[in-house]
Amino acid sequence: MTHSAATAPERPLCPPGVAHSHFDVHAEPPDRQFLAWRARVGHVMDALPSRDALERPFNAAIDRYDVGGLVFTECRSDTLVLERSLARVSTDSVRDFVFHVFEEGGVDDLRVRATPGARRKDEPPPAPAGTPTILALDMNQPVRMRRHDCRVHTFFVPGALVQESFPDPEALHGRTLACTTPLARLAAGHAISLARHIGGMTPAAAQSAVRTGAQLVVSAFGKQAGFDGNARAAARAAMFDRVRRHVQTHLHRADLTPESVLAALQLPRPTLYRMFQHEGGLGSYIRSLRLRQAASDLARYPHVMVTDIAYGAGFRSASDFSRAFRRAYGIAPQDFRVQALERRF
């Protein structure tokens, strides 16, 4: 699938009070089209060039709507590889949650951890051909993916809004949702309709529709995870929040383990296991938080020794930290720090 000025749908005029921008590479020379697109999206994700991408025409266009503190975009593009590296996460300020509603196309080779293409334990099977899918990303975590020729509608949502329906927003990162349930189909249909009609809405209606769309996609993921609004789900969410706060408070302690959390909070072992099953267990969740804190400190404090950062993040030794860091991110802590400093300067 390709897109051009001749085949792209006509864009409605934007209502007053809604900030709208449009970008299309059609007017660029063919050998500059991919580079123009890379420059456009580079404030959020890095578009990784290949020889083919630089030598052949590249079709892409995006419409962005800023309304009521939220952002909604409609994008059409050819196949490309996108990456948000750990070094980038540690040096920029983009922290929203992003929900991609794929009307056409989708992604593969999705990497949110060290193992390329590894599926989450709770990830559903691939959607039937032609079924819209939704991909959730946390911009505070690294990701790499190949996005095929697509038409995709995207909500950029602050974490506070996400947490209203999903008590552990960070666990959304890399989740995919096939729009085969009533709520997921409603969320996808709303996003597709919004892209078609936002230009004819009043500012108040546009703000309400974008917010409703964001709430629908988050609720669809919440339903998938069992946070469906009933009393049992509310109790589970409150319990999860209690565990998460305990972990974050004691993250610097080397003796913070799943066993210590069980002892401190007096929770049933099966309950604790189910709460963190999507993270590979509470131990994996603790290790992931420690690694992310260490990565942030490596970038923010270039003069602090790596050993001190390792101990400050709760690791028992510098060697344990280096092994875990390399296993998770494919790079040594010292090399990561160099990359982060290069990005900053």
C-alpha positions as CSV (number, residue, x, y, z in Angstrom):
1,M,0.0,0.0,0.0
2,T,1.3,3.4,-0.9
3,H,-0.2,6.9,-0.3
4,S,0.0,10.0,-2.5
5,A,-1.6,13.3,-2.8
6,A,-3.9,11.8,-5.4
7,T,-5.2,9.0,-3.2
8,A,-5.1,10.5,0.3
9,P,-8.6,11.4,1.6
10,E,-9.6,15.0,1.6
11,R,-8.9,16.7,5.0
12,P,-11.6,18.7,6.6
13,L,-10.9,22.2,7.8
14,C,-9.9,22.4,11.5
15,P,-12.3,24.0,13.9
16,P,-11.2,27.2,15.6
17,G,-9.6,26.5,19.0
18,V,-8.1,23.3,17.9
19,A,-4.4,23.5,17.0
20,H,-3.9,21.6,13.8
21,S,-0.8,20.9,11.7
22,H,-0.3,18.9,8.5
23,F,2.9,17.5,7.0
24,D,3.3,15.5,3.8
25,V,6.5,14.5,2.1
26,H,4.9,14.5,-1.4
27,A,6.5,17.8,-2.4
28,E,10.0,16.6,-1.5
29,P,12.4,15.1,-4.1
30,P,12.1,11.3,-4.0
31,D,15.6,10.9,-2.5
32,R,14.7,13.4,0.3
33,Q,11.3,12.1,1.3
34,F,12.4,9.6,3.9
35,L,14.8,12.1,5.4
36,A,12.1,14.7,5.6
37,W,9.9,12.3,7.4
38,R,12.7,11.3,9.7
39,A,13.2,15.0,10.7
40,R,9.4,15.4,11.2
41,V,8.9,12.5,13.6
42,G,12.3,12.7,15.2
43,H,11.2,14.6,18.3
44,V,9.4,11.4,19.5
45,M,10.9,8.4,17.7
46,D,13.9,7.8,15.5
47,A,13.1,6.6,12.0
48,L,16.0,4.3,11.1
49,P,17.1,4.6,7.5
50,S,18.0,1.7,5.2
51,R,19.6,1.9,1.8
52,D,16.3,1.1,0.2
53,A,14.5,3.9,2.1
54,L,17.1,6.4,1.0
55,E,17.1,5.4,-2.6
56,R,13.4,4.9,-3.4
57,P,10.4,7.3,-3.0
58,F,8.8,7.2,0.5
59,N,5.2,8.2,1.0
60,A,4.0,9.6,4.4
61,A,1.7,12.2,5.7
62,I,0.5,13.2,9.2
63,D,-2.2,15.4,10.7
64,R,-1.9,16.4,14.3
65,Y,-4.6,17.9,16.5
66,D,-3.8,19.5,19.9
67,V,-7.0,19.8,21.9
68,G,-7.7,20.0,25.6
69,G,-4.3,18.9,26.8
70,L,-4.4,15.8,24.6
71,V,-3.0,15.1,21.1
72,F,-4.6,13.1,18.4
73,T,-2.9,12.3,15.1
74,E,-3.8,10.6,11.8
75,C,-0.8,9.1,9.9
76,R,-0.3,7.3,6.6
77,S,3.1,5.9,5.8
78,D,5.1,3.3,4.0
79,T,7.0,0.6,5.9
80,L,9.7,1.8,8.2
81,V,11.6,0.9,11.4
82,L,11.0,3.1,14.4
83,E,13.1,3.2,17.6
84,R,13.0,5.0,20.9
85,S,16.3,4.1,22.5
86,L,17.1,3.9,26.2
87,A,19.6,6.8,25.7
88,R,16.8,8.9,24.2
89,V,14.4,8.1,27.0
90,S,17.0,9.2,29.5
91,T,17.7,12.5,27.8
92,D,14.4,13.9,26.5
93,S,11.1,14.9,28.2
94,V,8.5,13.0,26.3
95,R,6.6,11.0,28.9
96,D,3.1,10.4,27.5
97,F,1.4,7.1,26.9
98,V,0.8,6.4,23.2
99,F,-2.1,4.3,21.8
100,H,-1.8,3.5,18.1
101,V,-5.1,2.4,16.5
102,F,-4.2,0.6,13.3
103,E,-7.0,0.9,10.8
104,E,-4.7,-0.6,8.1
105,G,-1.4,-2.3,8.6
106,G,0.4,-3.0,11.8
107,V,3.7,-3.7,13.4
108,D,6.0,-6.7,13.8
109,D,9.5,-7.3,15.3
110,L,8.3,-5.4,18.3
111,R,11.1,-5.2,20.9
112,V,10.4,-3.7,24.3
113,R,12.9,-5.9,26.2
114,A,16.2,-7.6,25.4
115,T,14.8,-10.5,23.4
116,P,13.7,-9.5,19.9
117,G,10.3,-10.6,19.0
118,A,9.6,-12.1,22.5
119,R,5.9,-12.3,23.2
120,R,4.5,-11.2,26.5
121,K,3.0,-14.0,28.6
122,D,-0.4,-12.4,28.5
123,E,-0.3,-11.2,24.9
124,P,-3.2,-12.4,22.8
125,P,-2.7,-14.3,19.6
126,P,-2.4,-12.3,16.3
127,A,-5.6,-10.7,15.1
128,P,-7.4,-12.0,12.1
129,A,-6.5,-10.3,8.8
130,G,-8.3,-7.0,8.4
131,T,-9.0,-6.6,12.1
132,P,-8.0,-3.3,13.6
133,T,-5.4,-3.6,16.3
134,I,-4.3,-1.2,19.1
135,L,-0.7,-0.9,20.3
136,A,0.1,0.7,23.7
137,L,3.5,2.3,24.4
138,D,5.0,4.1,27.4
139,M,7.3,6.8,26.1
140,N,9.2,6.5,29.3
141,Q,10.5,3.0,28.2
142,P,12.6,2.0,25.1
143,V,11.0,0.3,22.1
144,R,11.9,-0.7,18.6
145,M,9.5,-1.9,15.9
146,R,8.9,-2.3,12.2
147,R,5.7,-0.6,11.1
148,H,4.3,-1.8,7.9
149,D,2.4,0.3,5.3
150,C,-0.3,1.7,7.4
151,R,-3.0,4.1,8.3
152,V,-2.9,4.6,12.0
153,H,-4.7,6.9,14.4
154,T,-2.9,7.8,17.6
155,F,-3.8,9.2,21.1
156,F,-1.1,10.8,23.2
157,V,-2.3,10.5,26.8
158,P,-0.9,11.8,30.1
159,G,-0.2,9.2,32.7
160,A,-2.7,10.6,35.1
161,L,-5.5,10.0,32.7
162,V,-4.3,6.5,31.9
163,Q,-4.1,5.6,35.6
164,E,-7.8,6.3,36.0
165,S,-8.6,3.1,34.2
166,F,-5.4,1.1,34.4
167,P,-3.7,1.2,37.8
168,D,-0.3,0.1,36.5
169,P,0.3,2.2,33.4
170,E,3.9,1.2,32.9
171,A,2.8,-2.4,32.4
172,L,0.9,-1.3,29.2
173,H,4.2,-0.9,27.3
174,G,4.2,-3.2,24.3
175,R,0.7,-4.6,24.8
176,T,-1.3,-5.2,21.7
177,L,-5.1,-5.6,21.6
178,A,-7.0,-7.2,18.7
179,C,-10.3,-5.3,18.3
180,T,-12.4,-8.4,18.5
181,T,-14.3,-7.6,21.8
182,P,-17.2,-5.1,21.9
183,L,-15.2,-2.5,23.9
184,A,-12.1,-2.8,21.7
185,R,-14.2,-2.5,18.5
186,L,-15.9,0.5,20.0
187,A,-12.6,2.1,20.8
188,A,-11.2,1.5,17.3
189,G,-14.4,2.6,15.6
190,H,-14.4,5.8,17.6
191,A,-10.8,6.6,16.6
192,I,-11.5,5.9,12.9
193,S,-14.6,8.1,13.0
194,L,-12.8,10.9,14.9
195,A,-10.2,11.1,12.2
196,R,-12.9,11.5,9.6
197,H,-15.0,14.1,11.4
198,I,-12.8,16.1,13.8
199,G,-12.6,19.0,11.2
200,G,-16.4,19.5,11.4
201,M,-16.6,19.6,15.2
202,T,-16.8,22.5,17.5
203,P,-13.8,23.0,19.9
204,A,-15.8,21.6,22.8
205,A,-17.0,18.6,20.8
206,A,-13.5,17.9,19.5
207,Q,-12.1,18.1,23.1
208,S,-14.8,15.7,24.3
209,A,-14.4,13.3,21.4
210,V,-10.6,13.1,21.8
211,R,-10.8,12.6,25.6
212,T,-13.5,9.9,25.1
213,G,-11.4,8.1,22.5
214,A,-8.4,8.1,24.9
215,Q,-10.6,6.8,27.7
216,L,-12.0,4.1,25.5
217,V,-8.7,2.7,24.4
218,V,-7.3,2.7,28.0
219,S,-10.5,1.0,29.2
220,A,-10.2,-1.6,26.5
221,F,-6.7,-2.5,27.8
222,G,-8.0,-2.4,31.4
223,K,-10.8,-4.8,30.5
224,Q,-8.2,-7.1,28.9
225,A,-6.2,-7.1,32.1
226,G,-9.2,-7.6,34.4
227,F,-9.6,-4.0,35.6
228,D,-13.2,-3.8,34.5
229,G,-14.7,-1.4,37.1
230,N,-16.4,-3.9,39.4
231,A,-15.8,-4.1,43.2
232,R,-13.4,-7.0,42.9
233,A,-11.3,-5.2,40.2
234,A,-11.3,-2.0,42.3
235,A,-9.9,-4.0,45.3
236,R,-7.3,-5.6,43.1
237,A,-6.3,-2.2,41.7
238,A,-6.0,-0.7,45.2
239,M,-3.9,-3.7,46.3
240,F,-1.6,-3.4,43.3
241,D,-1.1,0.3,44.1
242,R,-0.1,-0.6,47.6
243,V,2.5,-3.1,46.4
244,R,3.8,-0.7,43.8
245,R,4.3,2.1,46.3
246,H,6.1,-0.3,48.7
247,V,8.4,-1.4,45.9
248,Q,9.2,2.2,44.8
249,T,9.9,3.3,48.4
250,H,12.3,0.5,49.1
251,L,13.8,0.1,45.6
252,H,17.3,1.2,46.8
253,R,17.5,-1.6,49.3
254,A,19.3,-4.7,48.2
255,D,17.1,-6.8,50.4
256,L,14.0,-5.8,48.5
257,T,12.7,-9.2,47.1
258,P,9.4,-10.8,46.4
259,E,9.7,-12.6,49.7
260,S,10.3,-9.3,51.6
261,V,7.2,-7.8,50.0
262,L,5.1,-10.8,51.0
263,A,6.3,-10.5,54.5
264,A,5.9,-6.7,54.8
265,L,2.4,-6.5,53.3
266,Q,1.1,-9.9,54.4
267,L,-0.4,-10.8,51.0
268,P,-1.2,-14.3,49.7
269,R,1.5,-15.6,47.4
270,P,-0.9,-16.5,44.6
271,T,-2.5,-13.1,44.6
272,L,0.9,-11.4,44.4
273,Y,1.9,-13.7,41.5
274,R,-1.2,-12.9,39.5
275,M,-0.8,-9.2,40.0
276,F,2.6,-9.2,38.3
277,Q,2.2,-12.1,35.9
278,H,2.2,-9.7,33.0
279,E,5.7,-8.5,34.1
280,G,7.1,-12.0,34.4
281,G,6.7,-11.9,38.1
282,L,7.4,-9.5,40.9
283,G,11.1,-10.2,40.8
284,S,11.3,-9.2,37.1
285,Y,9.2,-6.0,37.9
286,I,11.7,-5.0,40.7
287,R,14.7,-5.6,38.4
288,S,13.1,-3.6,35.6
289,L,12.5,-0.6,37.8
290,R,16.0,-0.8,39.2
291,L,17.5,-0.9,35.7
292,R,15.4,2.0,34.5
293,Q,16.4,4.1,37.6
294,A,20.1,3.2,37.0
295,A,19.8,4.2,33.3
296,S,18.3,7.5,34.2
297,D,21.1,8.1,36.8
298,L,23.8,7.2,34.3
299,A,22.6,9.9,32.0
300,R,21.8,12.5,34.6
301,Y,24.9,12.2,36.8
302,P,27.9,11.6,34.4
303,H,30.5,12.1,37.2
304,V,29.0,9.5,39.6
305,M,30.8,6.2,39.5
306,V,28.9,3.3,37.9
307,T,29.5,1.3,41.1
308,D,27.7,3.9,43.2
309,I,24.8,4.0,40.8
310,A,24.5,0.3,40.9
311,Y,24.3,0.2,44.7
312,G,22.0,3.2,44.7
313,A,19.6,1.3,42.5
314,G,19.6,-1.7,44.9
315,F,22.0,-4.0,43.1
316,R,24.2,-6.1,45.4
317,S,27.3,-5.6,43.3
318,A,28.6,-3.7,40.2
319,S,29.1,-7.0,38.4
320,D,25.5,-8.1,39.0
321,F,24.4,-4.7,37.7
322,S,26.5,-4.8,34.6
323,R,25.3,-8.3,33.7
324,A,21.7,-7.4,34.2
325,F,22.0,-4.1,32.3
326,R,23.7,-5.7,29.3
327,R,21.2,-8.6,29.3
328,A,18.2,-6.1,29.3
329,Y,19.5,-3.5,26.9
330,G,22.3,-5.1,24.9
331,I,24.9,-2.6,26.0
332,A,27.3,-2.1,28.9
333,P,26.4,0.7,31.4
334,Q,29.6,2.6,30.5
335,D,28.8,2.6,26.8
336,F,25.2,3.6,27.5
337,R,26.5,6.6,29.4
338,V,28.7,7.7,26.5
339,Q,25.7,7.4,24.1
340,A,23.5,9.4,26.5
341,L,26.1,12.2,26.7
342,E,26.5,12.3,23.0
343,R,22.7,12.7,22.6
344,R,22.7,15.5,25.1
345,F,25.5,17.5,23.5
